[in-house]
Amino acid sequence: MTKVATDMATFLLKRSTVHFWTTFKDVIRMRRRLADRRARPRFEIVGQMAGTVEATVRVVICDISAEGVLARSSVALAVGSEHRVLVRWDDEDVPATVRVCHVRRDPTTPPGVFLVGFEFVGSSLELRRLVSHCMTSGGSPEPV
Amino acid sequence: MRGSAEMHVPLKLPVRVLDISLTGALVSCDLPLPVGARGKLLASAPDGRLGAGFYVSRRKVEMTATGGTFGAAFVDLDENNQKCLEHFLRRASE
């Protein structure tokens, strides 16, 4: 009976040691994984490596008028900058030139979202028609 | 407004590459792009011009100053740009 109890104790000790060792190895493995999860080596650039990024940013229109739009954007565009954009409404794209008038943080959303006011720089017949269509079918406070 | 209205704004931004690997780069920029945005990075490497399509995997915006950094994960690297990048990284690791 005493031997059985001793064996059981040894067994439990062995089990708990194995369990501890397995857990310890997992932690080390996890720490290594967290320290650098990259599969490929990464090189810090010493000095200058200048470049250019070309991207198209999508902004959501909150309000629109014949003069311009107020839009929600995750990029704080430079005030005064002009952009050649596509205005999309119900799968219809209309090209337009806009100038950024003001940028402010959107207090209703997490940091990193901005309310950007754009004014149209000249407006084509196509754009005026689209704006008119947007305004006549609007009126709902439903957010976009 | 009822319905879905949006604008697509093409941007061309000067950036600085802070570090780079075969799979992506950390880029510093005055207007850090949002997570998920896609674009093209053009940079001058010693062996030629590097052009790589990417998507933004993470972004860090500076709260006290303008600008920030974003992680660009490369996608659709063509053979020439892949070779250019490999050569550049091989030289960097020597």
gemmi code that builds the backbone of each chain (N, CA, C; Angstrom):
import gemmi

chains = {
    "A": [
        ("MET", (0.838, -1.206, 0.000), (0.000, 0.000, 0.000), (0.868, 1.249, 0.000)),
        ("THR", (1.942, 1.201, 0.851), (2.852, 2.352, 0.922), (3.552, 2.551, -0.409)),
        ("LYS", (3.920, 1.381, -1.040), (4.628, 1.465, -2.316), (3.729, 2.072, -3.391)),
        ("VAL", (2.471, 1.658, -3.364), (1.525, 2.190, -4.346), (1.402, 3.700, -4.190)),
        ("ALA", (1.311, 4.139, -2.909), (1.179, 5.579, -2.655), (2.425, 6.318, -3.149)),
        ("THR", (3.607, 5.726, -2.894), (4.860, 6.371, -3.333), (4.899, 6.455, -4.854)),
        ("ASP", (4.513, 5.312, -5.485), (4.500, 5.299, -6.953), (3.564, 6.348, -7.494)),
        ("MET", (2.406, 6.468, -6.866), (1.430, 7.458, -7.316), (1.997, 8.881, -7.185)),
        ("ALA", (2.711, 9.094, -6.057), (3.308, 10.417, -5.828), (4.360, 10.710, -6.897)),
        ("THR", (5.190, 9.682, -7.177), (6.224, 9.848, -8.202), (5.588, 10.138, -9.553)),
        ("PHE", (4.523, 9.370, -9.829), (3.826, 9.526, -11.097), (3.282, 10.954, -11.248)),
        ("LEU", (2.669, 11.418, -10.118), (2.104, 12.769, -10.143), (3.200, 13.817, -10.313)),
        ("LEU", (4.320, 13.559, -9.600), (5.444, 14.482, -9.690), (5.970, 14.524, -11.121)),
        ("LYS", (6.110, 13.305, -11.703), (6.602, 13.237, -13.089), (5.653, 13.978, -14.019)),
        ("ARG", (4.371, 13.697, -13.816), (3.382, 14.338, -14.684), (3.454, 15.865, -14.580)),
        ("SER", (3.526, 16.329, -13.306), (3.531, 17.781, -13.142), (4.830, 18.384, -13.681)),
        ("THR", (5.950, 17.617, -13.563), (7.208, 18.120, -14.115), (7.115, 18.213, -15.629)),
        ("VAL", (6.581, 17.141, -16.219), (6.419, 17.146, -17.687), (5.517, 18.299, -18.109)),
        ("HIS", (4.421, 18.469, -17.328), (3.488, 19.533, -17.655), (4.171, 20.896, -17.574)),
        ("PHE", (4.968, 21.073, -16.460), (5.686, 22.336, -16.281), (6.645, 22.556, -17.438)),
        ("TRP", (7.396, 21.464, -17.794), (8.401, 21.586, -18.847), (7.745, 21.926, -20.192)),
        ("THR", (6.633, 21.252, -20.471), (5.916, 21.527, -21.728), (5.443, 22.969, -21.760)),
        ("THR", (4.875, 23.416, -20.625), (4.375, 24.788, -20.562), (5.519, 25.779, -20.724)),
        ("PHE", (6.660, 25.482, -20.030), (7.824, 26.355, -20.101), (8.313, 26.480, -21.546)),
        ("LYS", (8.376, 25.313, -22.238), (8.839, 25.344, -23.630), (7.888, 26.162, -24.494)),
        ("ASP", (6.588, 25.991, -24.200), (5.586, 26.746, -24.966), (5.769, 28.245, -24.769)),
        ("VAL", (6.033, 28.618, -23.485), (6.203, 30.051, -23.189), (7.406, 30.601, -23.926)),
        ("ILE", (8.524, 29.831, -23.871), (9.734, 30.289, -24.574), (9.452, 30.424, -26.061)),
        ("ARG", (8.765, 29.386, -26.622), (8.461, 29.407, -28.050), (7.592, 30.626, -28.378)),
        ("MET", (6.604, 30.866, -27.491), (5.680, 31.969, -27.712), (6.422, 33.298, -27.622)),
        ("ARG", (7.350, 33.383, -26.608), (8.108, 34.630, -26.464), (8.927, 34.891, -27.716)),
        ("ARG", (9.553, 33.820, -28.249), (10.342, 33.985, -29.470), (9.449, 34.468, -30.595)),
        ("ARG", (8.236, 33.845, -30.654), (7.302, 34.203, -31.724), (6.887, 35.662, -31.593)),
        ("LEU", (6.638, 36.098, -30.340), (6.199, 37.470, -30.132), (7.325, 38.456, -30.399)),
        ("ALA", (8.573, 38.040, -30.071), (9.703, 38.941, -30.249), (9.891, 39.259, -31.730)),
        ("ASP", (9.827, 38.297, -32.587), (9.945, 38.542, -34.020), (9.175, 37.484, -34.772)),
        ("ARG", (8.024, 37.862, -35.285), (7.179, 36.908, -35.983), (7.513, 36.852, -37.461)),
        ("ARG", (8.493, 37.661, -37.882), (8.749, 37.749, -39.315), (9.461, 36.507, -39.829)),
        ("ALA", (9.030, 36.051, -40.976), (9.647, 34.880, -41.575), (10.950, 35.270, -42.263)),
        ("ARG", (11.040, 36.527, -42.683), (12.219, 36.995, -43.417), (12.955, 38.044, -42.591)),
        ("PRO", (14.273, 38.120, -42.741), (15.006, 39.165, -42.010), (14.621, 40.556, -42.511)),
        ("ARG", (14.640, 41.494, -41.585), (14.244, 42.866, -41.909), (15.465, 43.750, -41.707)),
        ("PHE", (15.684, 44.708, -42.595), (16.863, 45.559, -42.509), (16.463, 47.005, -42.298)),
        ("GLU", (17.043, 47.584, -41.258), (16.788, 49.004, -41.020), (17.578, 49.800, -42.050)),
        ("ILE", (16.951, 50.830, -42.580), (17.644, 51.655, -43.563), (18.453, 52.697, -42.804)),
        ("VAL", (19.758, 52.672, -42.993), (20.609, 53.685, -42.369), (20.812, 54.775, -43.418)),
        ("GLY", (20.461, 55.993, -43.081), (20.516, 57.082, -44.055), (19.144, 57.318, -44.646)),
        ("GLN", (19.113, 57.826, -45.848), (17.836, 58.195, -46.465), (17.479, 57.230, -47.585)),
        ("MET", (16.276, 56.705, -47.541), (15.752, 55.986, -48.702), (14.413, 56.632, -48.996)),
        ("ALA", (14.494, 57.633, -49.845), (13.284, 58.399, -50.152), (12.487, 57.674, -51.227)),
        ("GLY", (11.221, 57.911, -51.253), (10.374, 57.297, -52.248), (9.052, 58.016, -52.372)),
        ("THR", (8.185, 57.410, -53.127), (6.857, 57.966, -53.349), (5.830, 56.861, -53.193)),
        ("VAL", (4.719, 57.221, -52.632), (3.619, 56.265, -52.540), (2.444, 56.783, -53.372)),
        ("GLU", (1.927, 55.910, -54.213), (0.723, 56.248, -54.971), (-0.411, 55.383, -54.440)),
        ("ALA", (-1.475, 56.029, -54.031), (-2.611, 55.272, -53.491), (-3.896, 56.053, -53.738)),
        ("THR", (-5.003, 55.351, -53.709), (-6.298, 56.013, -53.817), (-7.043, 55.806, -52.511)),
        ("VAL", (-7.425, 56.934, -51.910), (-8.106, 56.881, -50.618), (-9.599, 57.084, -50.843)),
        ("ARG", (-10.392, 56.264, -50.163), (-11.851, 56.363, -50.274), (-12.368, 57.177, -49.096)),
        ("VAL", (-13.130, 58.217, -49.395), (-13.753, 59.005, -48.319), (-15.267, 58.902, -48.463)),
        ("VAL", (-15.951, 58.895, -47.323), (-17.418, 58.722, -47.338), (-18.076, 60.089, -47.234)),
        ("ILE", (-18.954, 60.367, -48.166), (-19.609, 61.684, -48.204), (-20.725, 61.735, -47.163)),
        ("CYS", (-20.665, 62.756, -46.302), (-21.713, 62.957, -45.285), (-22.769, 63.927, -45.824)),
        ("ASP", (-22.319, 65.026, -46.420), (-23.216, 66.044, -46.967), (-22.700, 66.461, -48.330)),
        ("ILE", (-23.636, 66.845, -49.181), (-23.212, 67.318, -50.510), (-24.085, 68.506, -50.911)),
        ("SER", (-23.457, 69.455, -51.600), (-24.217, 70.582, -52.161), (-23.570, 70.920, -53.504)),
        ("ALA", (-24.122, 71.937, -54.172), (-23.567, 72.338, -55.468), (-22.161, 72.917, -55.301)),
        ("GLU", (-21.862, 73.387, -54.084), (-20.550, 74.017, -53.845), (-19.473, 73.009, -53.448)),
        ("GLY", (-19.890, 71.935, -52.768), (-18.869, 70.986, -52.326), (-19.432, 69.871, -51.460)),
        ("VAL", (-18.533, 69.171, -50.768), (-18.967, 68.048, -49.925), (-18.244, 68.089, -48.586)),
        ("LEU", (-18.919, 67.505, -47.594), (-18.269, 67.217, -46.323), (-18.117, 65.700, -46.282)),
        ("ALA", (-16.893, 65.251, -46.046), (-16.652, 63.803, -46.107), (-15.860, 63.325, -44.896)),
        ("ARG", (-16.053, 62.067, -44.569), (-15.328, 61.440, -43.467), (-14.143, 60.686, -44.080)),
        ("SER", (-12.947, 60.996, -43.578), (-11.741, 60.418, -44.177), (-10.785, 59.933, -43.097)),
        ("SER", (-10.040, 58.888, -43.388), (-9.032, 58.438, -42.425), (-7.673, 59.047, -42.738)),
        ("VAL", (-7.631, 59.966, -43.703), (-6.398, 60.683, -44.010), (-6.690, 62.174, -43.887)),
        ("ALA", (-5.861, 62.873, -43.120), (-6.042, 64.320, -42.954), (-5.354, 65.022, -44.119)),
        ("LEU", (-6.104, 65.233, -45.177), (-5.527, 65.841, -46.384), (-5.095, 67.278, -46.090)),
        ("ALA", (-4.119, 67.757, -46.843), (-3.587, 69.102, -46.596), (-4.602, 70.154, -47.031)),
        ("VAL", (-4.835, 71.132, -46.147), (-5.767, 72.216, -46.479), (-5.190, 73.005, -47.649)),
        ("GLY", (-6.021, 73.277, -48.630), (-5.605, 74.034, -49.807), (-5.181, 73.141, -50.969)),
        ("SER", (-4.961, 71.840, -50.695), (-4.524, 70.949, -51.783), (-5.682, 70.641, -52.729)),
        ("GLU", (-5.358, 70.476, -53.989), (-6.386, 70.170, -54.998), (-6.221, 68.735, -55.467)),
        ("HIS", (-7.330, 68.099, -55.729), (-7.300, 66.691, -56.134), (-8.294, 66.450, -57.261)),
        ("ARG", (-7.890, 65.595, -58.155), (-8.785, 65.141, -59.229), (-9.418, 63.852, -58.706)),
        ("VAL", (-10.705, 63.883, -58.426), (-11.350, 62.754, -57.743), (-12.467, 62.149, -58.591)),
        ("LEU", (-12.969, 61.034, -58.112), (-14.174, 60.433, -58.701), (-15.260, 60.472, -57.628)),
        ("VAL", (-16.387, 61.083, -57.950), (-17.514, 61.082, -57.026), (-18.411, 59.913, -57.431)),
        ("ARG", (-18.661, 59.024, -56.467), (-19.463, 57.823, -56.776), (-20.794, 57.891, -56.041)),
        ("TRP", (-21.843, 57.725, -56.785), (-23.194, 57.708, -56.217), (-23.987, 56.618, -56.933)),
        ("ASP", (-24.448, 55.636, -56.181), (-25.228, 54.540, -56.754), (-24.567, 53.960, -58.006)),
        ("ASP", (-23.315, 53.578, -57.870), (-22.549, 52.934, -58.953), (-22.302, 53.829, -60.157)),
        ("GLU", (-22.502, 55.127, -59.996), (-22.182, 56.044, -61.089), (-20.979, 56.884, -60.671)),
        ("ASP", (-19.946, 56.904, -61.498), (-18.737, 57.679, -61.186), (-18.695, 58.943, -62.024)),
        ("VAL", (-18.467, 60.072, -61.361), (-18.334, 61.337, -62.081), (-17.015, 61.988, -61.662)),
        ("PRO", (-16.152, 62.327, -62.623), (-14.893, 62.974, -62.258), (-15.126, 64.422, -61.823)),
        ("ALA", (-14.321, 64.883, -60.885), (-14.434, 66.262, -60.409), (-13.096, 66.716, -59.859)),
        ("THR", (-12.905, 68.022, -59.840), (-11.713, 68.586, -59.183), (-12.181, 69.256, -57.897)),
        ("VAL", (-11.505, 68.940, -56.797), (-11.907, 69.498, -55.505), (-10.701, 70.141, -54.814)),
        ("ARG", (-11.002, 71.095, -53.950), (-9.969, 71.723, -53.121), (-10.340, 71.494, -51.659)),
        ("VAL", (-9.350, 71.157, -50.839), (-9.607, 70.921, -49.415), (-9.706, 72.274, -48.697)),
        ("CYS", (-10.847, 72.522, -48.049), (-11.083, 73.811, -47.362), (-10.760, 73.723, -45.879)),
        ("HIS", (-11.158, 72.650, -45.251), (-10.884, 72.512, -43.817), (-10.812, 71.037, -43.442)),
        ("VAL", (-10.075, 70.761, -42.401), (-9.943, 69.397, -41.867), (-10.053, 69.485, -40.357)),
        ("ARG", (-10.911, 68.680, -39.777), (-10.964, 68.629, -38.302), (-11.204, 67.188, -37.855)),
        ("ARG", (-10.832, 66.924, -36.624), (-11.049, 65.574, -36.096), (-12.536, 65.342, -35.947)),
        ("ASP", (-12.969, 64.124, -36.234), (-14.379, 63.778, -36.071), (-14.592, 63.365, -34.604)),
        ("PRO", (-15.338, 64.169, -33.827), (-15.488, 63.847, -32.399), (-16.337, 62.603, -32.142)),
        ("THR", (-17.083, 62.159, -33.151), (-17.994, 61.024, -32.936), (-17.345, 59.680, -33.229)),
        ("THR", (-16.109, 59.696, -33.689), (-15.443, 58.432, -34.067), (-14.112, 58.309, -33.329)),
        ("PRO", (-13.513, 57.131, -33.335), (-12.201, 56.972, -32.685), (-11.149, 57.864, -33.357)),
        ("PRO", (-10.023, 58.136, -32.650), (-8.974, 58.974, -33.253), (-8.505, 58.404, -34.584)),
        ("GLY", (-8.121, 59.296, -35.473), (-7.653, 58.836, -36.783), (-8.690, 59.011, -37.876)),
        ("VAL", (-9.868, 59.520, -37.507), (-10.901, 59.795, -38.521), (-11.135, 61.307, -38.545)),
        ("PHE", (-11.215, 61.865, -39.750), (-11.323, 63.317, -39.900), (-12.548, 63.679, -40.735)),
        ("LEU", (-13.076, 64.869, -40.454), (-14.119, 65.433, -41.300), (-13.431, 66.438, -42.218)),
        ("VAL", (-13.549, 66.212, -43.495), (-12.839, 67.045, -44.470), (-13.864, 67.770, -45.336)),
        ("GLY", (-13.705, 69.089, -45.418), (-14.575, 69.877, -46.285), (-13.892, 70.118, -47.621)),
        ("PHE", (-14.552, 69.723, -48.692), (-14.012, 69.933, -50.049), (-14.917, 70.923, -50.778)),
        ("GLU", (-14.333, 71.798, -51.582), (-15.164, 72.593, -52.488), (-14.873, 72.173, -53.915)),
        ("PHE", (-15.914, 72.172, -54.731), (-15.716, 71.824, -56.144), (-15.007, 72.981, -56.835)),
        ("VAL", (-14.022, 72.644, -57.646), (-13.338, 73.656, -58.446), (-13.902, 73.526, -59.856)),
        ("GLY", (-14.853, 74.415, -60.168), (-15.582, 74.265, -61.428), (-16.456, 73.033, -61.314)),
        ("SER", (-17.485, 72.954, -62.064), (-18.286, 71.724, -62.011), (-18.914, 71.464, -63.373)),
        ("SER", (-18.791, 70.255, -63.805), (-19.312, 69.866, -65.113), (-20.829, 69.686, -65.016)),
        ("LEU", (-21.455, 69.608, -66.147), (-22.908, 69.376, -66.222), (-23.239, 68.032, -65.561)),
        ("GLU", (-22.363, 67.075, -65.823), (-22.524, 65.719, -65.270), (-22.502, 65.759, -63.732)),
        ("LEU", (-21.559, 66.548, -63.185), (-21.437, 66.657, -61.726), (-22.657, 67.365, -61.139)),
        ("ARG", (-23.096, 68.446, -61.803), (-24.271, 69.188, -61.301), (-25.502, 68.279, -61.283)),
        ("ARG", (-25.618, 67.451, -62.319), (-26.753, 66.527, -62.399), (-26.686, 65.507, -61.257)),
        ("LEU", (-25.473, 65.002, -60.995), (-25.309, 64.006, -59.919), (-25.621, 64.633, -58.554)),
        ("VAL", (-25.122, 65.847, -58.338), (-25.370, 66.528, -57.055), (-26.860, 66.759, -56.879)),
        ("SER", (-27.510, 67.202, -57.944), (-28.948, 67.464, -57.888), (-29.703, 66.167, -57.559)),
        ("HIS", (-29.268, 65.082, -58.177), (-29.888, 63.776, -57.935), (-29.694, 63.362, -56.476)),
        ("CYS", (-28.463, 63.567, -55.947), (-28.165, 63.233, -54.541), (-29.061, 64.039, -53.608)),
        ("MET", (-29.194, 65.352, -53.906), (-29.936, 66.241, -53.002), (-31.433, 65.938, -53.018)),
        ("THR", (-31.964, 65.603, -54.196), (-33.405, 65.339, -54.257), (-33.758, 63.984, -53.647)),
        ("SER", (-32.822, 63.054, -53.685), (-33.124, 61.740, -53.104), (-32.661, 61.651, -51.653)),
        ("GLY", (-32.182, 62.777, -51.108), (-31.693, 62.794, -49.728), (-32.798, 63.120, -48.753)),
        ("GLY", (-32.387, 63.681, -47.615), (-33.386, 64.074, -46.618), (-33.438, 63.142, -45.444)),
        ("SER", (-32.784, 61.981, -45.571), (-32.796, 61.042, -44.458), (-31.583, 61.285, -43.575)),
        ("PRO", (-31.734, 61.210, -42.246), (-30.574, 61.366, -41.375), (-29.705, 60.118, -41.323)),
        ("GLU", (-30.085, 59.109, -42.134), (-29.349, 57.835, -42.114), (-27.864, 58.077, -42.415)),
        ("PRO", (-26.962, 57.640, -41.518), (-25.540, 57.867, -41.788), (-25.048, 56.991, -42.926)),
        ("VAL", (-24.057, 57.464, -43.647), (-23.502, 56.666, -44.743), (-22.121, 56.175, -44.369)),
    ],
    "B": [
        ("MET", (-28.220, 62.111, -45.905), (-28.252, 61.617, -47.285), (-28.648, 60.159, -47.318)),
        ("ARG", (-29.462, 59.806, -48.281), (-29.858, 58.414, -48.413), (-28.926, 57.771, -49.466)),
        ("GLY", (-28.640, 56.515, -49.316), (-27.816, 55.821, -50.310), (-26.342, 55.934, -49.977)),
        ("SER", (-25.521, 55.420, -50.871), (-24.092, 55.372, -50.618), (-23.383, 56.352, -51.529)),
        ("ALA", (-22.743, 57.332, -50.943), (-21.992, 58.305, -51.740), (-20.569, 58.359, -51.204)),
        ("GLU", (-19.623, 58.311, -52.098), (-18.228, 58.357, -51.671), (-17.381, 59.017, -52.748)),
        ("MET", (-16.173, 59.356, -52.355), (-15.237, 59.943, -53.312), (-13.943, 59.148, -53.256)),
        ("HIS", (-13.335, 59.001, -54.412), (-12.050, 58.316, -54.481), (-10.982, 59.355, -54.808)),
        ("VAL", (-10.047, 59.510, -53.876), (-9.047, 60.578, -53.984), (-7.672, 59.961, -54.249)),
        ("PRO", (-7.143, 60.142, -55.460), (-5.795, 59.622, -55.726), (-4.739, 60.507, -55.075)),
        ("LEU", (-3.781, 59.886, -54.421), (-2.732, 60.642, -53.732), (-1.356, 60.194, -54.205)),
        ("LYS", (-0.435, 61.142, -54.246), (0.972, 60.826, -54.530), (1.767, 61.498, -53.424)),
        ("LEU", (2.331, 60.690, -52.539), (2.920, 61.244, -51.324), (4.414, 60.946, -51.243)),
        ("PRO", (5.219, 61.955, -50.870), (6.637, 61.657, -50.609), (6.757, 60.882, -49.297)),
        ("VAL", (7.582, 59.854, -49.287), (7.723, 59.011, -48.092), (9.204, 58.734, -47.826)),
        ("ARG", (9.461, 58.164, -46.671), (10.817, 57.714, -46.325), (10.692, 56.264, -45.857)),
        ("VAL", (11.507, 55.394, -46.440), (11.477, 53.983, -46.040), (12.406, 53.811, -44.846)),
        ("LEU", (11.850, 53.330, -43.716), (12.641, 53.215, -42.488), (13.310, 51.854, -42.374)),
        ("ASP", (12.583, 50.800, -42.730), (13.220, 49.490, -42.839), (12.470, 48.669, -43.866)),
        ("ILE", (13.136, 47.627, -44.320), (12.581, 46.891, -45.462), (12.970, 45.417, -45.380)),
        ("SER", (12.090, 44.562, -45.846), (12.398, 43.130, -45.971), (11.803, 42.662, -47.299)),
        ("LEU", (11.916, 41.349, -47.555), (11.356, 40.817, -48.809), (9.835, 40.879, -48.821)),
        ("THR", (9.243, 40.984, -47.645), (7.776, 40.920, -47.586), (7.109, 42.267, -47.330)),
        ("GLY", (7.896, 43.286, -46.950), (7.251, 44.562, -46.694), (8.220, 45.626, -46.216)),
        ("ALA", (7.670, 46.780, -45.859), (8.502, 47.901, -45.436), (7.765, 48.727, -44.399)),
        ("LEU", (8.557, 49.427, -43.584), (7.992, 50.408, -42.658), (8.247, 51.774, -43.280)),
        ("VAL", (7.166, 52.519, -43.470), (7.239, 53.757, -44.244), (6.814, 54.934, -43.369)),
        ("SER", (7.584, 56.013, -43.433), (7.248, 57.235, -42.706), (6.681, 58.243, -43.700)),
        ("CYS", (5.627, 58.944, -43.275), (4.900, 59.767, -44.234), (4.129, 60.865, -43.498)),
        ("ASP", (3.938, 62.013, -44.138), (3.151, 63.088, -43.516), (1.678, 62.709, -43.394)),
        ("LEU", (1.193, 61.921, -44.332), (-0.211, 61.488, -44.319), (-0.259, 59.970, -44.305)),
        ("PRO", (-0.072, 59.345, -43.138), (-0.069, 57.874, -43.125), (-1.391, 57.295, -43.621)),
        ("LEU", (-1.283, 56.321, -44.500), (-2.487, 55.733, -45.101), (-3.204, 54.839, -44.088)),
        ("PRO", (-4.509, 54.678, -44.234), (-5.266, 53.841, -43.294), (-5.018, 52.357, -43.521)),
        ("VAL", (-5.232, 51.576, -42.487), (-5.075, 50.115, -42.576), (-6.024, 49.582, -43.656)),
        ("GLY", (-5.497, 48.746, -44.516), (-6.300, 48.162, -45.589), (-6.143, 48.876, -46.913)),
        ("ALA", (-5.642, 50.124, -46.877), (-5.469, 50.866, -48.137), (-4.422, 50.169, -49.002)),
        ("ARG", (-4.622, 50.266, -50.299), (-3.672, 49.654, -51.220), (-2.978, 50.736, -52.029)),
        ("GLY", (-1.766, 50.477, -52.429), (-1.046, 51.484, -53.199), (0.196, 50.903, -53.817)),
        ("LYS", (1.049, 51.810, -54.293), (2.295, 51.384, -54.913), (3.430, 52.209, -54.329)),
        ("LEU", (4.488, 51.516, -53.915), (5.663, 52.185, -53.365), (6.731, 52.240, -54.447)),
        ("LEU", (7.223, 53.444, -54.696), (8.311, 53.617, -55.652), (9.497, 54.191, -54.885)),
        ("ALA", (10.627, 53.518, -54.949), (11.797, 53.992, -54.209), (13.050, 53.733, -55.028)),
        ("SER", (14.074, 54.525, -54.744), (15.337, 54.354, -55.464), (16.232, 53.424, -54.672)),
        ("ALA", (16.515, 52.280, -55.234), (17.459, 51.342, -54.635), (18.783, 51.501, -55.394)),
        ("PRO", (19.913, 51.086, -54.790), (21.204, 51.255, -55.473), (21.246, 50.573, -56.849)),
        ("ASP", (20.469, 49.506, -57.017), (20.523, 48.772, -58.286), (19.375, 49.123, -59.218)),
        ("GLY", (18.732, 50.196, -58.947), (17.647, 50.580, -59.834), (16.429, 51.009, -59.052)),
        ("ARG", (15.349, 51.211, -59.784), (14.139, 51.716, -59.130), (13.284, 50.539, -58.684)),
        ("LEU", (12.804, 50.656, -57.469), (11.965, 49.597, -56.913), (10.508, 50.049, -56.956)),
        ("GLY", (9.658, 49.208, -57.484), (8.228, 49.514, -57.518), (7.457, 48.318, -56.997)),
        ("ALA", (6.740, 48.505, -55.904), (6.059, 47.357, -55.292), (4.648, 47.735, -54.873)),
        ("GLY", (3.698, 46.913, -55.277), (2.330, 47.085, -54.795), (2.270, 46.661, -53.340)),
        ("PHE", (1.402, 47.285, -52.559), (1.324, 46.933, -51.143), (-0.075, 47.180, -50.612)),
        ("TYR", (-0.343, 46.604, -49.433), (-1.494, 47.019, -48.654), (-1.001, 47.416, -47.266)),
        ("VAL", (-1.722, 48.329, -46.632), (-1.294, 48.828, -45.327), (-1.735, 47.834, -44.262)),
        ("SER", (-0.750, 47.283, -43.541), (-1.062, 46.267, -42.531), (-1.244, 46.873, -41.145)),
        ("ARG", (-0.592, 47.998, -40.895), (-0.786, 48.672, -39.607), (-0.397, 50.128, -39.770)),
        ("ARG", (-0.876, 50.963, -38.847), (-0.577, 52.390, -38.948), (-0.358, 52.959, -37.563)),
        ("LYS", (0.584, 53.882, -37.459), (0.808, 54.588, -36.200), (0.791, 56.080, -36.517)),
        ("VAL", (-0.171, 56.773, -35.938), (-0.289, 58.208, -36.178), (0.277, 58.941, -34.976)),
        ("GLU", (1.142, 59.924, -35.228), (1.693, 60.733, -34.145), (0.602, 61.670, -33.643)),
        ("MET", (0.425, 61.705, -32.327), (-0.621, 62.564, -31.767), (-0.137, 64.005, -31.586)),
        ("THR", (1.174, 64.162, -31.393), (1.673, 65.501, -31.083), (2.207, 66.220, -32.311)),
        ("ALA", (2.437, 65.518, -33.364), (2.978, 66.151, -34.566), (2.268, 65.576, -35.778)),
        ("THR", (2.459, 66.229, -36.911), (1.834, 65.695, -38.123), (2.630, 64.487, -38.577)),
        ("GLY", (1.968, 63.596, -39.247), (2.649, 62.449, -39.822), (2.621, 61.218, -38.954)),
        ("GLY", (3.292, 60.194, -39.422), (3.340, 58.925, -38.714), (3.970, 57.889, -39.613)),
        ("THR", (3.778, 56.648, -39.236), (4.356, 55.561, -40.024), (3.277, 54.543, -40.360)),
        ("PHE", (3.508, 53.776, -41.405), (2.615, 52.650, -41.672), (3.417, 51.474, -42.210)),
        ("GLY", (2.916, 50.289, -41.923), (3.549, 49.069, -42.405), (2.947, 48.696, -43.754)),
        ("ALA", (3.810, 48.555, -44.757), (3.351, 48.208, -46.105), (3.721, 46.756, -46.386)),
        ("ALA", (2.725, 45.906, -46.557), (2.984, 44.498, -46.896), (2.940, 44.371, -48.415)),
        ("PHE", (4.038, 43.897, -48.980), (4.126, 43.840, -50.443), (3.187, 42.777, -51.024)),
        ("VAL", (2.590, 43.122, -52.136), (1.778, 42.156, -52.897), (2.128, 42.308, -54.377)),
        ("ASP", (1.995, 41.228, -55.097), (2.189, 41.257, -56.554), (3.539, 41.851, -56.979)),
        ("LEU", (4.605, 41.403, -56.316), (5.931, 41.865, -56.745), (6.271, 41.158, -58.051)),
        ("ASP", (6.577, 41.914, -59.097), (6.946, 41.241, -60.346), (8.403, 40.762, -60.250)),
        ("GLU", (8.815, 40.008, -61.254), (10.119, 39.342, -61.181), (11.267, 40.352, -61.061)),
        ("ASN", (11.203, 41.426, -61.852), (12.282, 42.428, -61.836), (12.417, 43.069, -60.467)),
        ("ASN", (11.274, 43.467, -59.905), (11.316, 44.135, -58.602), (11.714, 43.173, -57.493)),
        ("GLN", (11.293, 41.918, -57.631), (11.689, 40.891, -56.661), (13.209, 40.736, -56.668)),
        ("LYS", (13.788, 40.677, -57.876), (15.251, 40.512, -58.009), (15.971, 41.736, -57.463)),
        ("CYS", (15.443, 42.915, -57.792), (16.048, 44.170, -57.330), (16.067, 44.209, -55.800)),
        ("LEU", (14.962, 43.816, -55.208), (14.850, 43.829, -53.749), (15.770, 42.771, -53.127)),
        ("GLU", (15.785, 41.582, -53.729), (16.655, 40.508, -53.210), (18.113, 40.933, -53.250)),
        ("HIS", (18.512, 41.542, -54.362), (19.895, 41.978, -54.520), (20.243, 43.038, -53.476)),
        ("PHE", (19.322, 43.966, -53.309), (19.527, 45.047, -52.336), (19.675, 44.478, -50.921)),
        ("LEU", (18.813, 43.528, -50.582), (18.851, 42.951, -49.232), (20.085, 42.072, -49.034)),
        ("ARG", (20.488, 41.388, -50.110), (21.689, 40.550, -50.014), (22.904, 41.433, -49.713)),
        ("ARG", (22.976, 42.572, -50.420), (24.095, 43.497, -50.184), (24.037, 44.081, -48.786)),
        ("ALA", (22.815, 44.344, -48.333), (22.662, 44.929, -46.993), (23.091, 43.949, -45.908)),
        ("SER", (22.914, 42.643, -46.178), (23.213, 41.642, -45.147), (24.692, 41.260, -45.134)),
        ("GLU", (25.461, 41.699, -46.133), (26.887, 41.325, -46.194), (27.714, 42.122, -45.174)),
    ],
}
model = gemmi.Model(1)
for chain_id, residues in chains.items():
    chain = gemmi.Chain(chain_id)
    for i, (resn, *xyz) in enumerate(residues, 1):
        res = gemmi.Residue()
        res.name, res.seqid = resn, gemmi.SeqId(i, " ")
        for name, pos in zip(("N", "CA", "C"), xyz):
            atom = gemmi.Atom()
            atom.name, atom.element = name, gemmi.Element(name[0])
            atom.pos, atom.b_iso = gemmi.Position(*pos), 0.0
            res.add_atom(atom)
        chain.add_residue(res)
    model.add_chain(chain)
structure = gemmi.Structure()
structure.add_model(model)
structure.setup_entities()
